[in-house]
Amino acid sequence: MLRFVNICLVLGLVALAYVIYQVKYEARGLDAEIASIGKKIDALKGVPALIERVLERDGEIQRIARRHYRKSGFLFLGRGVNYPIALEGALKLKELSYIHAEGYPAGEMKHGPIALIDESVPVVAIATEDLFAKVASNIQEVKARGASVVAITDMDPEQFAGMLDPAEDSIVQIPAADPFLTPLVAVVPLQLLAYHIAAYRGCDVDQPRNLAKSVTVE
Protein backbone atom coordinates (compact mmCIF):
# COMPACT_ATOMS: atom_id res chain seq x y z
CA MET A 1 0.00 0.00 0.00
CA LEU A 2 2.78 2.45 0.91
CA ARG A 3 4.43 1.89 -2.46
CA PHE A 4 1.14 2.55 -4.22
CA VAL A 5 0.68 5.80 -2.27
CA ASN A 6 4.22 6.88 -3.12
CA ILE A 7 3.63 6.23 -6.81
CA CYS A 8 0.41 8.24 -6.73
CA LEU A 9 2.19 11.05 -4.94
CA VAL A 10 4.97 11.20 -7.49
CA LEU A 11 2.54 11.20 -10.41
CA GLY A 12 0.53 13.91 -8.71
CA LEU A 13 3.65 16.03 -8.30
CA VAL A 14 4.54 15.52 -11.96
CA ALA A 15 1.06 16.66 -12.99
CA LEU A 16 1.26 19.66 -10.66
CA ALA A 17 4.66 20.64 -12.00
CA TYR A 18 3.28 20.47 -15.51
CA VAL A 19 0.43 22.82 -14.65
CA ILE A 20 2.79 25.26 -12.93
CA TYR A 21 5.13 25.31 -15.91
CA GLN A 22 2.22 25.74 -18.29
CA VAL A 23 0.86 28.76 -16.47
CA LYS A 24 4.32 30.25 -16.01
CA TYR A 25 5.52 29.90 -19.58
CA GLU A 26 2.29 30.62 -21.38
CA ALA A 27 2.39 34.02 -19.73
CA ARG A 28 5.79 34.55 -21.31
CA GLY A 29 4.74 33.21 -24.66
CA LEU A 30 7.23 30.32 -24.58
CA ASP A 31 5.16 27.85 -26.55
CA ALA A 32 8.17 25.71 -27.43
CA GLU A 33 8.80 25.02 -23.76
CA ILE A 34 5.18 24.01 -23.27
CA ALA A 35 5.41 21.67 -26.25
CA SER A 36 8.55 20.06 -24.83
CA ILE A 37 6.92 19.44 -21.45
CA GLY A 38 3.83 18.08 -23.17
CA LYS A 39 5.98 15.55 -25.02
CA LYS A 40 7.51 14.44 -21.71
CA ILE A 41 4.05 13.91 -20.26
CA ASP A 42 2.97 11.93 -23.33
CA ALA A 43 6.10 9.79 -23.00
CA LEU A 44 5.32 9.18 -19.33
CA LYS A 45 1.83 8.00 -20.25
CA GLY A 46 3.38 5.44 -22.59
CA VAL A 47 5.58 3.81 -19.93
CA PRO A 48 3.02 1.16 -18.83
CA ALA A 49 2.84 -0.17 -22.38
CA LEU A 50 6.64 -0.36 -22.54
CA ILE A 51 6.73 -2.25 -19.25
CA GLU A 52 4.18 -4.72 -20.63
CA ARG A 53 6.55 -5.42 -23.50
CA VAL A 54 9.36 -6.13 -21.04
CA LEU A 55 7.13 -8.51 -19.09
CA GLU A 56 6.64 -10.49 -22.28
CA ARG A 57 10.33 -11.45 -21.98
CA ASP A 58 9.83 -13.08 -18.60
CA GLY A 59 10.58 -16.57 -19.93
CA GLU A 60 13.85 -15.34 -21.41
CA ILE A 61 14.85 -13.73 -18.11
CA GLN A 62 13.93 -16.90 -16.25
CA ARG A 63 16.38 -18.86 -18.42
CA ILE A 64 19.12 -16.33 -17.60
CA ALA A 65 18.34 -16.75 -13.91
CA ARG A 66 18.66 -20.51 -14.20
CA ARG A 67 22.12 -20.06 -15.67
CA HIS A 68 23.35 -17.90 -12.79
CA TYR A 69 21.39 -18.80 -9.65
CA ARG A 70 24.25 -20.76 -8.10
CA LYS A 71 26.63 -17.78 -8.23
CA SER A 72 27.72 -16.21 -4.94
CA GLY A 73 28.21 -12.63 -6.12
CA PHE A 74 27.02 -10.18 -8.79
CA LEU A 75 28.13 -6.76 -10.00
CA PHE A 76 25.61 -4.32 -11.48
CA LEU A 77 26.90 -1.45 -13.64
CA GLY A 78 25.11 1.66 -14.90
CA ARG A 79 25.95 5.17 -16.04
CA GLY A 80 24.07 8.44 -15.67
CA VAL A 81 20.41 7.97 -14.83
CA ASN A 82 20.91 4.20 -14.97
CA TYR A 83 23.34 4.12 -12.04
CA PRO A 84 20.49 4.23 -9.48
CA ILE A 85 18.87 1.39 -11.42
CA ALA A 86 22.05 -0.66 -11.02
CA LEU A 87 21.79 -0.01 -7.29
CA GLU A 88 18.15 -1.11 -7.31
CA GLY A 89 19.01 -4.30 -9.20
CA ALA A 90 21.72 -5.19 -6.69
CA LEU A 91 19.42 -4.37 -3.77
CA LYS A 92 16.60 -6.57 -5.04
CA LEU A 93 18.96 -9.49 -5.64
CA LYS A 94 20.32 -9.20 -2.10
CA GLU A 95 16.87 -8.90 -0.56
CA LEU A 96 15.32 -11.86 -2.34
CA SER A 97 18.12 -14.36 -2.96
CA TYR A 98 20.64 -13.50 -0.19
CA ILE A 99 23.42 -13.28 -2.79
CA HIS A 100 26.01 -10.57 -2.31
CA ALA A 101 25.49 -7.99 -5.05
CA GLU A 102 26.99 -4.57 -5.58
CA GLY A 103 25.77 -1.71 -7.75
CA TYR A 104 28.45 0.61 -9.06
CA PRO A 105 28.79 3.51 -11.49
CA ALA A 106 30.30 1.98 -14.60
CA GLY A 107 32.69 4.89 -15.08
CA GLU A 108 34.31 4.16 -11.71
CA MET A 109 34.61 0.42 -12.14
CA LYS A 110 38.40 0.60 -12.02
CA HIS A 111 38.30 2.09 -8.53
CA GLY A 112 37.83 -1.19 -6.69
CA PRO A 113 35.19 -3.50 -8.21
CA ILE A 114 37.38 -4.52 -11.13
CA ALA A 115 39.59 -6.39 -8.65
CA LEU A 116 36.64 -8.68 -7.86
CA ILE A 117 35.85 -9.62 -11.44
CA ASP A 118 36.57 -13.11 -12.67
CA GLU A 119 34.64 -16.01 -14.21
CA SER A 120 32.69 -16.55 -10.97
CA VAL A 121 31.13 -13.05 -10.89
CA PRO A 122 28.37 -12.27 -13.42
CA VAL A 123 28.18 -8.61 -14.42
CA VAL A 124 24.80 -7.05 -15.19
CA ALA A 125 25.36 -4.00 -17.39
CA ILE A 126 22.67 -1.46 -18.28
CA ALA A 127 23.73 -0.35 -21.76
CA THR A 128 21.15 2.01 -23.21
CA GLU A 129 21.55 4.16 -26.28
CA ASP A 130 22.42 7.45 -24.59
CA LEU A 131 25.68 6.12 -23.09
CA PHE A 132 26.10 2.91 -25.05
CA ALA A 133 29.66 3.44 -26.29
CA LYS A 134 31.02 4.03 -22.79
CA VAL A 135 29.19 1.10 -21.22
CA ALA A 136 30.30 -1.10 -24.12
CA SER A 137 33.87 -0.24 -23.18
CA ASN A 138 33.17 -1.40 -19.62
CA ILE A 139 31.67 -4.63 -20.93
CA GLN A 140 34.79 -5.32 -22.94
CA GLU A 141 36.89 -4.80 -19.82
CA VAL A 142 34.93 -7.30 -17.74
CA LYS A 143 34.88 -9.81 -20.57
CA ALA A 144 38.67 -9.56 -20.79
CA ARG A 145 38.74 -10.71 -17.15
CA GLY A 146 36.58 -13.75 -17.73
CA ALA A 147 33.23 -12.52 -16.42
CA SER A 148 29.91 -13.47 -17.96
CA VAL A 149 27.66 -10.54 -18.86
CA VAL A 150 23.94 -9.89 -18.75
CA ALA A 151 23.31 -6.79 -20.89
CA ILE A 152 20.10 -4.80 -20.43
CA THR A 153 19.79 -2.68 -23.55
CA ASP A 154 17.49 -0.85 -25.93
CA MET A 155 20.01 -1.30 -28.74
CA ASP A 156 19.96 -3.83 -31.57
CA PRO A 157 21.65 -7.04 -30.30
CA GLU A 158 23.88 -6.87 -33.36
CA GLN A 159 25.68 -4.01 -31.63
CA PHE A 160 27.14 -6.61 -29.27
CA ALA A 161 28.50 -8.83 -32.03
CA GLY A 162 32.09 -9.76 -31.30
CA MET A 163 31.73 -8.39 -27.78
CA LEU A 164 29.57 -11.05 -26.12
CA ASP A 165 29.61 -14.83 -26.36
CA PRO A 166 26.10 -16.33 -26.75
CA ALA A 167 27.31 -19.46 -24.95
CA GLU A 168 27.93 -17.61 -21.70
CA ASP A 169 26.50 -14.08 -22.06
CA SER A 170 22.93 -12.84 -22.34
CA ILE A 171 21.14 -9.83 -23.81
CA VAL A 172 17.76 -8.61 -22.58
CA GLN A 173 16.38 -6.14 -25.08
CA ILE A 174 14.02 -3.50 -23.72
CA PRO A 175 11.93 -1.10 -25.81
CA ALA A 176 13.39 2.33 -26.50
CA ALA A 177 12.04 5.17 -24.39
CA ASP A 178 12.74 8.81 -23.69
CA PRO A 179 16.21 8.84 -22.03
CA PHE A 180 14.68 10.50 -18.99
CA LEU A 181 12.24 7.60 -18.59
CA THR A 182 14.51 4.72 -19.58
CA PRO A 183 15.19 3.76 -15.93
CA LEU A 184 11.49 2.99 -15.42
CA VAL A 185 11.76 0.38 -18.17
CA ALA A 186 15.28 -0.90 -17.44
CA VAL A 187 14.51 -1.69 -13.81
CA VAL A 188 11.85 -4.28 -14.67
CA PRO A 189 14.14 -7.02 -16.05
CA LEU A 190 16.42 -6.56 -13.03
CA GLN A 191 13.50 -7.13 -10.67
CA LEU A 192 12.42 -10.20 -12.63
CA LEU A 193 15.97 -11.53 -12.61
CA ALA A 194 16.16 -11.20 -8.82
CA TYR A 195 12.78 -12.88 -8.45
CA HIS A 196 13.65 -15.90 -10.59
CA ILE A 197 17.11 -16.37 -9.07
CA ALA A 198 15.55 -16.35 -5.60
CA ALA A 199 12.90 -18.85 -6.70
CA TYR A 200 15.53 -21.21 -8.11
CA ARG A 201 17.41 -21.00 -4.82
CA GLY A 202 14.29 -21.93 -2.89
CA CYS A 203 13.98 -18.57 -1.14
CA ASP A 204 10.68 -17.14 0.05
CA VAL A 205 10.20 -14.23 -2.34
CA ASP A 206 7.06 -13.04 -0.55
CA GLN A 207 8.65 -12.79 2.89
CA PRO A 208 12.43 -12.35 2.63
CA ARG A 209 14.21 -13.01 5.89
CA ASN A 210 14.98 -10.14 8.26
CA LEU A 211 13.03 -7.59 6.20
CA ALA A 212 10.11 -5.50 7.43
CA LYS A 213 7.57 -3.56 5.40
CA SER A 214 7.86 -0.68 7.82
CA VAL A 215 10.74 0.70 9.85
CA THR A 216 9.91 0.98 13.55
CA VAL A 217 13.38 1.60 15.04
CA GLU A 218 16.11 4.11 14.23
C-alpha positions as CSV (number, residue, x, y, z in Angstrom):
1,M,0.0,0.0,0.0
2,L,2.8,2.5,0.9
3,R,4.4,1.9,-2.5
4,F,1.1,2.6,-4.2
5,V,0.7,5.8,-2.3
6,N,4.2,6.9,-3.1
7,I,3.6,6.2,-6.8
8,C,0.4,8.2,-6.7
9,L,2.2,11.0,-4.9
10,V,5.0,11.2,-7.5
11,L,2.5,11.2,-10.4
12,G,0.5,13.9,-8.7
13,L,3.7,16.0,-8.3
14,V,4.5,15.5,-12.0
15,A,1.1,16.7,-13.0
16,L,1.3,19.7,-10.7
17,A,4.7,20.6,-12.0
18,Y,3.3,20.5,-15.5
19,V,0.4,22.8,-14.7
20,I,2.8,25.3,-12.9
21,Y,5.1,25.3,-15.9
22,Q,2.2,25.7,-18.3
23,V,0.9,28.8,-16.5
24,K,4.3,30.3,-16.0
25,Y,5.5,29.9,-19.6
26,E,2.3,30.6,-21.4
27,A,2.4,34.0,-19.7
28,R,5.8,34.6,-21.3
29,G,4.7,33.2,-24.7
30,L,7.2,30.3,-24.6
31,D,5.2,27.9,-26.6
32,A,8.2,25.7,-27.4
33,E,8.8,25.0,-23.8
34,I,5.2,24.0,-23.3
35,A,5.4,21.7,-26.3
36,S,8.6,20.1,-24.8
37,I,6.9,19.4,-21.5
38,G,3.8,18.1,-23.2
39,K,6.0,15.5,-25.0
40,K,7.5,14.4,-21.7
41,I,4.0,13.9,-20.3
42,D,3.0,11.9,-23.3
43,A,6.1,9.8,-23.0
44,L,5.3,9.2,-19.3
45,K,1.8,8.0,-20.3
46,G,3.4,5.4,-22.6
47,V,5.6,3.8,-19.9
48,P,3.0,1.2,-18.8
49,A,2.8,-0.2,-22.4
50,L,6.6,-0.4,-22.5
51,I,6.7,-2.3,-19.3
52,E,4.2,-4.7,-20.6
53,R,6.6,-5.4,-23.5
54,V,9.4,-6.1,-21.0
55,L,7.1,-8.5,-19.1
56,E,6.6,-10.5,-22.3
57,R,10.3,-11.5,-22.0
58,D,9.8,-13.1,-18.6
59,G,10.6,-16.6,-19.9
60,E,13.8,-15.3,-21.4
61,I,14.9,-13.7,-18.1
62,Q,13.9,-16.9,-16.3
63,R,16.4,-18.9,-18.4
64,I,19.1,-16.3,-17.6
65,A,18.3,-16.8,-13.9
66,R,18.7,-20.5,-14.2
67,R,22.1,-20.1,-15.7
68,H,23.3,-17.9,-12.8
69,Y,21.4,-18.8,-9.7
70,R,24.3,-20.8,-8.1
71,K,26.6,-17.8,-8.2
72,S,27.7,-16.2,-4.9
73,G,28.2,-12.6,-6.1
74,F,27.0,-10.2,-8.8
75,L,28.1,-6.8,-10.0
76,F,25.6,-4.3,-11.5
77,L,26.9,-1.5,-13.6
78,G,25.1,1.7,-14.9
79,R,26.0,5.2,-16.0
80,G,24.1,8.4,-15.7
81,V,20.4,8.0,-14.8
82,N,20.9,4.2,-15.0
83,Y,23.3,4.1,-12.0
84,P,20.5,4.2,-9.5
85,I,18.9,1.4,-11.4
86,A,22.0,-0.7,-11.0
87,L,21.8,0.0,-7.3
88,E,18.2,-1.1,-7.3
89,G,19.0,-4.3,-9.2
90,A,21.7,-5.2,-6.7
91,L,19.4,-4.4,-3.8
92,K,16.6,-6.6,-5.0
93,L,19.0,-9.5,-5.6
94,K,20.3,-9.2,-2.1
95,E,16.9,-8.9,-0.6
96,L,15.3,-11.9,-2.3
97,S,18.1,-14.4,-3.0
98,Y,20.6,-13.5,-0.2
99,I,23.4,-13.3,-2.8
100,H,26.0,-10.6,-2.3
101,A,25.5,-8.0,-5.1
102,E,27.0,-4.6,-5.6
103,G,25.8,-1.7,-7.7
104,Y,28.4,0.6,-9.1
105,P,28.8,3.5,-11.5
106,A,30.3,2.0,-14.6
107,G,32.7,4.9,-15.1
108,E,34.3,4.2,-11.7
109,M,34.6,0.4,-12.1
110,K,38.4,0.6,-12.0
111,H,38.3,2.1,-8.5
112,G,37.8,-1.2,-6.7
113,P,35.2,-3.5,-8.2
114,I,37.4,-4.5,-11.1
115,A,39.6,-6.4,-8.6
116,L,36.6,-8.7,-7.9
117,I,35.8,-9.6,-11.4
118,D,36.6,-13.1,-12.7
119,E,34.6,-16.0,-14.2
120,S,32.7,-16.5,-11.0
121,V,31.1,-13.1,-10.9
122,P,28.4,-12.3,-13.4
123,V,28.2,-8.6,-14.4
124,V,24.8,-7.1,-15.2
125,A,25.4,-4.0,-17.4
126,I,22.7,-1.5,-18.3
127,A,23.7,-0.4,-21.8
128,T,21.1,2.0,-23.2
129,E,21.5,4.2,-26.3
130,D,22.4,7.5,-24.6
131,L,25.7,6.1,-23.1
132,F,26.1,2.9,-25.0
133,A,29.7,3.4,-26.3
134,K,31.0,4.0,-22.8
135,V,29.2,1.1,-21.2
136,A,30.3,-1.1,-24.1
137,S,33.9,-0.2,-23.2
138,N,33.2,-1.4,-19.6
139,I,31.7,-4.6,-20.9
140,Q,34.8,-5.3,-22.9
141,E,36.9,-4.8,-19.8
142,V,34.9,-7.3,-17.7
143,K,34.9,-9.8,-20.6
144,A,38.7,-9.6,-20.8
145,R,38.7,-10.7,-17.2
146,G,36.6,-13.7,-17.7
147,A,33.2,-12.5,-16.4
148,S,29.9,-13.5,-18.0
149,V,27.7,-10.5,-18.9
150,V,23.9,-9.9,-18.8
151,A,23.3,-6.8,-20.9
152,I,20.1,-4.8,-20.4
153,T,19.8,-2.7,-23.5
154,D,17.5,-0.8,-25.9
155,M,20.0,-1.3,-28.7
156,D,20.0,-3.8,-31.6
157,P,21.6,-7.0,-30.3
158,E,23.9,-6.9,-33.4
159,Q,25.7,-4.0,-31.6
160,F,27.1,-6.6,-29.3
161,A,28.5,-8.8,-32.0
162,G,32.1,-9.8,-31.3
163,M,31.7,-8.4,-27.8
164,L,29.6,-11.0,-26.1
165,D,29.6,-14.8,-26.4
166,P,26.1,-16.3,-26.8
167,A,27.3,-19.5,-25.0
168,E,27.9,-17.6,-21.7
169,D,26.5,-14.1,-22.1
170,S,22.9,-12.8,-22.3
171,I,21.1,-9.8,-23.8
172,V,17.8,-8.6,-22.6
173,Q,16.4,-6.1,-25.1
174,I,14.0,-3.5,-23.7
175,P,11.9,-1.1,-25.8
176,A,13.4,2.3,-26.5
177,A,12.0,5.2,-24.4
178,D,12.7,8.8,-23.7
179,P,16.2,8.8,-22.0
180,F,14.7,10.5,-19.0
181,L,12.2,7.6,-18.6
182,T,14.5,4.7,-19.6
183,P,15.2,3.8,-15.9
184,L,11.5,3.0,-15.4
185,V,11.8,0.4,-18.2
186,A,15.3,-0.9,-17.4
187,V,14.5,-1.7,-13.8
188,V,11.8,-4.3,-14.7
189,P,14.1,-7.0,-16.0
190,L,16.4,-6.6,-13.0
191,Q,13.5,-7.1,-10.7
192,L,12.4,-10.2,-12.6
193,L,16.0,-11.5,-12.6
194,A,16.2,-11.2,-8.8
195,Y,12.8,-12.9,-8.4
196,H,13.7,-15.9,-10.6
197,I,17.1,-16.4,-9.1
198,A,15.5,-16.4,-5.6
199,A,12.9,-18.8,-6.7
200,Y,15.5,-21.2,-8.1
201,R,17.4,-21.0,-4.8
202,G,14.3,-21.9,-2.9
203,C,14.0,-18.6,-1.1
204,D,10.7,-17.1,0.1
205,V,10.2,-14.2,-2.3
206,D,7.1,-13.0,-0.5
207,Q,8.6,-12.8,2.9
208,P,12.4,-12.4,2.6
209,R,14.2,-13.0,5.9
210,N,15.0,-10.1,8.3
211,L,13.0,-7.6,6.2
212,A,10.1,-5.5,7.4
213,K,7.6,-3.6,5.4
214,S,7.9,-0.7,7.8
215,V,10.7,0.7,9.9
216,T,9.9,1.0,13.5
217,V,13.4,1.6,15.0
218,E,16.1,4.1,14.2
